[in-house]
Amino acid sequence: AWNPKEKNSMKTAYSFPHEVVQDPSLGTEQKRALLAEWASDACAVDSLPTLRWRPGTPFPVTLSSIMDARRQLDRSVAYVDESDNAEAARCTVIDFAKRRRFENRA
């Protein structure tokens, strides 16, 4: 299992931050933790603070690409939450309508 506290346990096959977001084997919190670590100052390239180079990756990436991936993750999670809420609202309206029809018959 992936453990965010163990640096060596992080999958190293990611060359770009968006690959983290697209990995179906990771949960949302794991993706957030991985992107946060990649964006941290610990991965900053000396004299080039806008670049981050995570150990095990082939080259550095821009901090903005990591933040874009994080926003993409947040949007995808918000979309799922919004879809769930819309479905719940439809069910509530349907249930209420059925109840009214039943009460009017009695």
Protein Blocks (a to p, Z undefined) as FASTA:
>chain_A
ZZfklmklpcfkbfbfklmmmmmkbcfklmmmmmmmmmpmklpcehilkbccdehiabdc
dfklmmmmmmmmmmmmmmmmmmmmmmmmmmmmmmmmmmmmmmmmZZ
